[in-house]
Amino acid sequence: MPIALTIAPTVLINTDSFDLQTTDKSVLSLEVGRDRFRFMVQNKHGKGIYLEDYTFPSLLIDRSMTDILPDIFREHSVLSSGPWQEIRIGVNSPSFTLIPTPLFRKEYAGSYLALMRGSALPAHEFAHSFTHEDEGFLSVFNLEHPLADFFSEVYPLQPIRFIHQVGALIQATADLDRHALTPDNIYLFFEDEFVTVIYRNMHQVRYCNRFGYKNVQDLAYYILYLLDEQKLGPNMIRISLYGEITLFSESYVELSRFLPYLTFGQIPPGLLLSTEFDDLPDHRYLSLYGLGLMSE
């Protein structure tokens, strides 16, 4: 029998204006990964007023997410509240692909992922899709039945939307790019030993992929290869960094040897946040912020 755990957030942002009696006018955005769980609350004006970030100890990662989440949700004053105006859930699952809208057929969603993975989805997973209307494509990704069932049980009969983490990053970079001063922009999002790369030209997604790497030399090679394939000069292109990366990380030090225009990214201008969020690094929570930018 699993032992109940008391897990505390590593980051907690709260404001005096947050009232649990107003959840029906508030949006709850949650991000679920293999060893991370984060969530944010936006009030009726769309302003972020509450955030919690959990990182699971390495000794717990052999447990499934549906084993760990009940320990967080149990008696949590915010997560157990409701009903909510809407619940948005970002899933950092290993398989995703983008399909142009004219080519997408719902009945083939599993086949798209099987082609990408090289094997069919296991019985405990299913293919889910999210429509990026302004982009002209859909993101298709794998979602675990137990995880989807968990949230359906926690929030019964409430409006829930699932989106892949990469899909949330697409939402966020669309807002960032609308305010960019250059026609070509690359956004890198780091998490663990993976980097998600989104290249936008004239505000349109021209390239999107997630790449795993074991050392920073492989990372640099991949980024330089991408620039060459897209005919972008490394001495000219503006690259914005997001996620789990700092000025002192090996990834930054290595990339800065070849890319002179590296910058740590800013919060998407379209997202309102309370002043309590000012203490957080602007670049860290882009995928969670992308959930906050989803249209209703």
C-alpha positions as CSV (number, residue, x, y, z in Angstrom):
1,M,0.0,0.0,0.0
2,P,1.5,3.4,-1.0
3,I,2.7,5.5,1.9
4,A,1.0,9.0,2.0
5,L,3.6,11.7,1.4
6,T,3.7,15.3,2.6
7,I,5.2,17.3,-0.3
8,A,5.8,21.0,0.0
9,P,6.1,23.4,-3.0
10,T,9.5,24.7,-3.8
11,V,7.9,28.0,-5.0
12,L,4.7,29.6,-3.7
13,I,3.3,32.9,-4.9
14,N,0.1,34.1,-3.2
15,T,-1.7,37.5,-3.2
16,D,-4.1,39.0,-0.7
17,S,-6.7,39.4,-3.4
18,F,-7.1,35.6,-3.9
19,D,-10.5,34.6,-2.7
20,L,-11.5,30.9,-2.8
21,Q,-15.1,31.9,-3.0
22,T,-14.5,33.3,-6.6
23,T,-13.2,30.1,-8.3
24,D,-16.2,30.1,-10.6
25,K,-14.8,33.2,-12.1
26,S,-11.2,32.0,-12.1
27,V,-9.0,29.8,-14.4
28,L,-6.9,27.0,-13.0
29,S,-3.9,26.0,-15.1
30,L,-1.9,22.9,-14.1
31,E,1.2,21.5,-15.7
32,V,2.1,17.8,-15.1
33,G,5.5,16.3,-16.0
34,R,7.4,13.2,-15.0
35,D,9.0,14.8,-11.9
36,R,7.3,18.2,-11.8
37,F,3.9,19.6,-11.0
38,R,3.0,23.3,-11.2
39,F,-0.2,25.3,-11.2
40,M,-1.4,28.9,-11.5
41,V,-4.7,30.7,-10.8
42,Q,-5.9,33.6,-12.8
43,N,-8.7,35.8,-11.5
44,K,-11.7,37.1,-13.5
45,H,-9.5,39.7,-15.1
46,G,-7.1,37.1,-16.4
47,K,-4.4,38.2,-14.0
48,G,-2.1,35.5,-12.4
49,I,-2.6,35.8,-8.6
50,Y,-1.4,32.4,-7.3
51,L,1.4,29.9,-8.3
52,E,2.8,26.7,-6.8
53,D,5.7,24.7,-8.1
54,Y,6.6,21.2,-7.0
55,T,9.7,19.2,-7.8
56,F,9.6,15.5,-6.8
57,P,12.7,13.9,-5.1
58,S,14.5,11.5,-7.3
59,L,13.5,8.6,-5.0
60,L,9.9,9.1,-6.0
61,I,10.2,9.1,-9.7
62,D,9.6,5.4,-10.0
63,R,6.0,6.1,-8.8
64,S,3.4,7.0,-11.4
65,M,2.1,10.6,-11.5
66,T,-1.3,9.3,-10.5
67,D,0.2,7.9,-7.3
68,I,1.9,11.2,-6.4
69,L,-0.8,13.7,-7.3
70,P,-3.3,12.5,-4.6
71,D,-0.7,13.3,-1.9
72,I,-0.6,16.9,-3.2
73,F,-4.3,17.3,-3.8
74,R,-5.3,15.8,-0.5
75,E,-6.8,18.6,1.6
76,H,-5.1,21.3,-0.5
77,S,-7.2,24.4,0.0
78,V,-6.8,25.6,-3.6
79,L,-6.7,22.4,-5.6
80,S,-9.6,21.0,-3.8
81,S,-11.7,24.1,-4.4
82,G,-14.2,24.7,-7.2
83,P,-16.1,24.8,-9.4
84,W,-13.7,26.7,-11.7
85,Q,-14.5,28.7,-14.7
86,E,-12.1,26.5,-16.7
87,I,-9.3,24.1,-16.0
88,R,-6.4,23.9,-18.4
89,I,-3.9,21.0,-18.0
90,G,-0.5,21.0,-19.8
91,V,0.9,17.5,-20.2
92,N,4.6,16.9,-20.7
93,S,4.2,13.5,-22.3
94,P,7.0,11.9,-24.5
95,S,5.1,11.8,-27.8
96,F,3.7,14.7,-29.8
97,T,3.4,15.7,-33.4
98,L,1.9,18.6,-35.4
99,I,-0.6,17.9,-38.2
100,P,-1.8,20.6,-40.6
101,T,-5.5,21.2,-40.2
102,P,-6.6,20.2,-43.7
103,L,-4.8,16.8,-43.3
104,F,-6.0,16.0,-39.8
105,R,-8.6,13.2,-39.2
106,K,-9.6,12.4,-35.6
107,E,-9.9,8.7,-36.3
108,Y,-6.2,8.6,-37.3
109,A,-4.8,10.4,-34.3
110,G,-3.3,7.3,-32.9
111,S,-1.8,6.4,-36.2
112,Y,0.0,9.8,-36.4
113,L,1.7,9.1,-33.1
114,A,2.4,5.5,-34.0
115,L,4.2,6.7,-37.1
116,M,6.2,9.2,-35.2
117,R,7.1,6.7,-32.3
118,G,7.7,3.7,-34.5
119,S,5.2,1.7,-32.4
120,A,1.5,1.7,-31.4
121,L,0.4,3.4,-28.2
122,P,0.2,1.0,-25.2
123,A,-3.2,0.1,-23.8
124,H,-3.0,2.6,-20.9
125,E,-2.5,5.6,-23.3
126,F,-4.6,7.3,-25.9
127,A,-4.0,10.0,-28.5
128,H,-5.4,13.4,-27.8
129,S,-5.4,16.5,-29.9
130,F,-5.5,20.3,-29.5
131,T,-6.4,22.7,-32.3
132,H,-4.1,25.7,-32.8
133,E,-6.6,27.7,-34.9
134,D,-4.3,30.7,-35.6
135,E,-1.4,28.5,-36.5
136,G,-3.3,26.3,-39.0
137,F,-2.4,22.9,-37.3
138,L,-3.2,20.6,-34.5
139,S,-0.9,19.1,-31.9
140,V,-1.4,15.4,-31.3
141,F,0.1,13.8,-28.2
142,N,-0.2,10.8,-25.9
143,L,-2.2,11.0,-22.7
144,E,-2.4,8.3,-20.0
145,H,-5.9,7.1,-19.2
146,P,-5.2,7.0,-15.4
147,L,-4.1,10.7,-15.5
148,A,-7.1,11.8,-17.5
149,D,-9.4,9.8,-15.2
150,F,-7.8,11.3,-12.1
151,F,-8.6,14.9,-13.1
152,S,-12.1,13.9,-14.3
153,E,-12.7,12.5,-10.8
154,V,-11.2,15.5,-9.0
155,Y,-13.1,18.0,-11.1
156,P,-16.3,16.2,-12.2
157,L,-18.5,18.0,-14.7
158,Q,-16.1,20.9,-14.9
159,P,-14.7,22.2,-18.2
160,I,-11.2,20.6,-18.6
161,R,-8.9,21.1,-21.6
162,F,-5.7,19.1,-22.1
163,I,-2.8,20.5,-24.2
164,H,0.8,19.2,-24.6
165,Q,3.6,21.2,-23.0
166,V,4.9,22.0,-26.5
167,G,1.5,23.2,-27.5
168,A,1.5,25.6,-24.5
169,L,4.9,26.9,-25.6
170,I,3.5,27.5,-29.1
171,Q,0.7,29.6,-27.4
172,A,3.3,31.5,-25.5
173,T,5.7,32.2,-28.3
174,A,2.9,33.4,-30.5
175,D,2.2,36.2,-28.0
176,L,5.9,36.9,-27.7
177,D,6.5,37.0,-31.4
178,R,3.7,39.5,-32.0
179,H,5.8,42.0,-30.1
180,A,9.2,41.0,-31.6
181,L,11.1,43.6,-33.6
182,T,12.8,41.0,-35.9
183,P,11.3,38.7,-38.5
184,D,13.2,35.6,-37.4
185,N,13.1,34.5,-33.8
186,I,14.1,31.3,-32.1
187,Y,12.8,30.2,-28.7
188,L,14.6,27.5,-26.6
189,F,12.9,26.0,-23.6
190,F,15.0,23.8,-21.3
191,E,13.8,21.1,-19.0
192,D,16.0,18.3,-17.6
193,E,18.0,16.9,-20.6
194,F,15.6,18.2,-23.2
195,V,15.3,21.4,-25.2
196,T,12.2,22.4,-27.1
197,V,13.0,24.6,-30.2
198,I,10.5,26.8,-31.8
199,Y,11.5,28.9,-34.8
200,R,9.1,31.6,-36.0
201,N,9.5,33.6,-39.3
202,M,7.1,36.5,-39.8
203,H,5.2,35.2,-36.8
204,Q,4.6,31.7,-38.3
205,V,5.9,28.5,-36.9
206,R,8.6,27.2,-39.3
207,Y,10.1,24.6,-37.1
208,C,9.1,22.9,-33.8
209,N,10.8,20.0,-32.2
210,R,12.0,18.6,-28.8
211,F,15.5,17.2,-28.6
212,G,17.1,15.2,-25.9
213,Y,20.9,15.6,-25.3
214,K,23.4,14.1,-22.9
215,N,26.1,16.8,-23.1
216,V,26.3,20.4,-24.0
217,Q,28.4,19.7,-27.1
218,D,25.5,17.7,-28.6
219,L,23.2,20.6,-27.7
220,A,25.4,23.2,-29.5
221,Y,25.8,20.9,-32.5
222,Y,22.0,20.4,-32.8
223,I,21.2,24.2,-32.6
224,L,24.0,25.1,-35.1
225,Y,22.7,22.3,-37.5
226,L,19.2,23.7,-37.2
227,L,20.4,27.2,-38.0
228,D,22.2,25.9,-41.1
229,E,19.2,23.9,-42.3
230,Q,17.0,27.0,-41.9
231,K,19.7,29.2,-43.6
232,L,20.0,31.4,-40.5
233,G,23.3,33.0,-39.6
234,P,24.4,32.2,-36.0
235,N,26.0,35.7,-35.8
236,M,22.7,37.4,-36.6
237,I,19.7,35.4,-35.2
238,R,18.1,36.4,-31.9
239,I,17.6,33.4,-29.6
240,S,15.5,33.6,-26.4
241,L,16.1,31.2,-23.6
242,Y,13.4,29.8,-21.3
243,G,12.9,27.1,-18.7
244,E,15.5,25.6,-16.4
245,I,18.6,27.5,-17.6
246,T,20.7,30.1,-15.9
247,L,23.6,32.4,-16.8
248,F,25.9,30.0,-15.1
249,S,24.6,26.7,-16.5
250,E,26.8,24.6,-18.8
251,S,24.2,24.9,-21.6
252,Y,24.3,28.7,-21.6
253,V,28.1,28.8,-21.4
254,E,28.5,26.4,-24.4
255,L,25.9,28.1,-26.6
256,S,27.3,31.6,-25.9
257,R,30.5,30.5,-27.6
258,F,28.7,30.3,-30.9
259,L,25.6,32.5,-30.6
260,P,26.3,36.2,-29.7
261,Y,22.6,37.1,-29.5
262,L,21.4,34.9,-26.7
263,T,19.0,36.5,-24.3
264,F,16.9,35.3,-21.4
265,G,13.3,35.6,-22.3
266,Q,10.7,37.8,-20.9
267,I,7.1,37.2,-19.7
268,P,4.7,37.1,-22.7
269,P,3.2,40.7,-22.9
270,G,-0.3,39.4,-23.2
271,L,-0.2,37.8,-19.7
272,L,-1.0,39.9,-16.7
273,L,0.6,38.9,-13.4
274,S,0.4,40.4,-9.9
275,T,3.4,42.2,-8.5
276,E,4.2,39.2,-6.3
277,F,5.4,37.4,-9.4
278,D,8.2,40.0,-9.8
279,D,10.5,37.9,-7.6
280,L,10.4,35.0,-10.1
281,P,12.8,34.7,-13.1
282,D,10.8,36.0,-16.1
283,H,12.1,33.1,-18.3
284,R,11.4,30.1,-16.1
285,Y,7.6,29.4,-16.4
286,L,6.9,29.9,-20.1
287,S,5.0,26.7,-20.6
288,L,2.8,27.4,-17.6
289,Y,2.3,31.0,-18.7
290,G,1.3,29.6,-22.2
291,L,-1.7,27.8,-20.5
292,G,-2.7,31.2,-19.1
293,L,-2.8,32.6,-22.7
294,M,-5.1,30.0,-24.1
295,S,-8.3,31.6,-25.5
296,E,-11.5,30.5,-23.8
